[in-house]
């Protein structure tokens, strides 16, 4: 879990978080999950791999406002051969505001072609996974 506070510049004229900013929050949550599971993102890049977003889905339940404190609860729901599916719940005071589902694909940094998730990444992510089937 990662916590963040909504900044004024992330809100639209209606005073609520602009919808595209929730993808930014997803990136923060995924990066922090990755750091806890695998280590700094740069280490993966140095080893010749990257993980890119292939699919993103957001379900909006209630708006967040300026200065709200949000809890970003991320967990891996599927760990396939080349893909990682993560669900992120964005919560304020235990109220679910937005639920996100992201699919990242592991790629070779030189060719940008899909590649199998290396064992050192897989073993780190498995600790945060509810389903690790391929």
C-alpha positions as CSV (number, residue, x, y, z in Angstrom):
1,X,0.0,0.0,0.0
2,X,1.1,3.5,-0.8
3,X,-0.5,6.7,0.5
4,X,-0.6,10.1,-1.3
5,X,-2.4,13.4,-0.9
6,X,-4.3,14.9,-3.8
7,X,-2.6,18.1,-5.0
8,X,-4.5,21.2,-6.2
9,X,-3.1,20.9,-9.8
10,X,-4.5,17.4,-10.2
11,X,-8.1,18.7,-9.9
12,X,-10.4,19.9,-12.7
13,X,-12.6,23.0,-12.6
14,X,-15.3,20.9,-10.8
15,X,-12.9,20.5,-7.9
16,X,-12.4,16.8,-8.3
17,X,-9.4,14.8,-9.5
18,X,-9.3,14.9,-13.3
19,X,-9.9,11.4,-14.5
20,X,-6.5,11.0,-16.4
21,X,-4.6,11.6,-13.1
22,X,-5.8,8.3,-11.8
23,X,-3.5,6.6,-14.3
24,X,-0.7,8.7,-12.8
25,X,-1.7,7.4,-9.3
26,X,-1.7,3.8,-10.8
27,X,1.9,4.4,-12.0
28,X,2.9,5.5,-8.5
29,X,1.3,2.4,-6.9
30,X,2.8,0.0,-9.4
31,X,6.3,1.5,-9.1
32,X,6.1,1.3,-5.3
33,X,4.9,-2.3,-5.5
34,X,7.7,-3.1,-7.9
35,X,10.3,-1.4,-5.6
36,X,9.1,-3.6,-2.7
37,X,8.9,-6.8,-4.8
38,X,11.9,-6.5,-7.2
39,X,13.9,-3.5,-6.3
40,X,14.5,-0.1,-8.1
41,X,13.1,0.0,-11.6
42,X,16.6,1.0,-12.9
43,X,18.0,-2.3,-12.0
44,X,15.6,-4.1,-14.4
45,X,16.5,-1.6,-17.1
46,X,20.2,-2.2,-16.6
47,X,19.7,-5.9,-17.0
48,X,18.0,-5.4,-20.4
49,X,14.3,-5.6,-19.5
50,X,11.4,-3.2,-19.2
51,X,7.7,-3.6,-18.3
52,X,5.2,-1.5,-20.4
53,X,1.5,-1.0,-20.0
54,X,-0.4,-3.0,-22.6
55,X,-3.9,-2.5,-21.1
56,X,-5.5,-0.2,-18.5
57,X,-9.1,-0.2,-17.2
58,X,-10.5,2.2,-14.6
59,X,-13.8,1.9,-12.8
60,X,-15.0,5.1,-11.1
61,X,-17.1,4.8,-8.0
62,X,-16.8,8.2,-6.2
63,X,-14.6,11.4,-6.8
64,X,-11.5,12.4,-4.9
65,X,-11.0,16.0,-4.0
66,X,-8.1,18.4,-3.4
67,X,-6.2,17.5,-0.2
68,X,-7.8,14.1,0.2
69,X,-5.5,11.4,1.5
70,X,-5.7,8.3,-0.7
71,X,-4.5,4.8,0.0
72,X,-3.4,3.0,-3.1
73,X,-3.7,-0.7,-2.5
74,X,-2.0,-2.7,-5.2
75,X,-1.7,-6.5,-5.7
76,X,-0.8,-8.8,-8.5
77,X,-3.8,-10.8,-9.7
78,X,-2.1,-12.7,-12.5
79,X,1.5,-13.5,-13.3
80,X,1.7,-15.0,-16.8
81,X,4.6,-16.0,-19.0
82,X,5.1,-12.4,-20.3
83,X,2.4,-10.4,-18.6
84,X,1.7,-9.0,-15.1
85,X,-1.9,-8.1,-14.2
86,X,-2.2,-5.7,-11.2
87,X,-5.3,-4.4,-9.5
88,X,-5.2,-1.1,-7.6
89,X,-7.9,0.1,-5.3
90,X,-7.8,3.8,-4.6
91,X,-9.5,4.4,-1.2
92,X,-10.3,7.4,1.0
93,X,-11.3,6.5,4.6
94,X,-12.1,3.0,3.5
95,X,-14.4,4.2,0.7
96,X,-13.5,2.7,-2.7
97,X,-13.2,5.6,-5.1
98,X,-11.5,4.0,-8.1
99,X,-10.6,0.5,-9.0
100,X,-7.9,0.0,-11.7
101,X,-6.7,-3.1,-13.6
102,X,-3.4,-2.8,-15.5
103,X,-1.7,-5.4,-17.6
104,X,2.1,-4.8,-18.1
105,X,4.1,-6.8,-20.6
106,X,7.7,-7.6,-20.1
107,X,9.9,-6.5,-23.1
108,X,13.5,-6.7,-24.2
109,X,14.9,-3.1,-24.0
110,X,16.8,-3.4,-27.3
111,X,14.2,-5.0,-29.5
112,X,11.0,-3.9,-27.6
113,X,9.6,-7.4,-28.3
114,X,7.7,-9.3,-25.7
115,X,9.9,-11.5,-23.6
116,X,9.4,-14.0,-20.8
117,X,9.4,-12.6,-17.3
118,X,12.8,-13.4,-15.8
119,X,12.8,-15.6,-12.8
120,X,14.3,-12.9,-10.5
121,X,11.3,-10.6,-11.3
122,X,8.8,-13.4,-11.1
123,X,10.0,-14.6,-7.7
124,X,9.8,-11.0,-6.3
125,X,6.3,-10.4,-7.7
126,X,5.0,-13.7,-6.5
127,X,5.1,-12.4,-2.9
128,X,2.4,-9.9,-3.9
129,X,0.3,-12.2,-6.0
130,X,-3.1,-13.8,-5.4
131,X,-2.8,-15.9,-8.6
132,X,0.5,-16.9,-10.2
133,X,-0.7,-19.2,-12.9
134,X,0.7,-18.8,-16.4
